[in-house]
């Protein structure tokens, strides 16, 4: 696993994008496990907007849809 890279820019710390994605995904999963599905969905949408159609994001967005009751729609998007 690559080391976390942090760069100082004008006094602000810029995090490695992979670390940002990993941390955001971990938070989204915590929301899902706590059944805070609206929060999980919003976070997953923001991550997808920033990082594109990564299979792991597509998978958890589909899972979130299924947990919200859209089983058919969720299954259509889940990537295994």
Secondary structure, DSSP 4 states (H G I P E B T S, - for coil): -PPP-EEEETTEEEE-HHHHHHHHHHHHHHHHHTT-HHHHHHHHHHHHHHH-S-HHHHHHHHHHHHHTT-HHHHHHH---
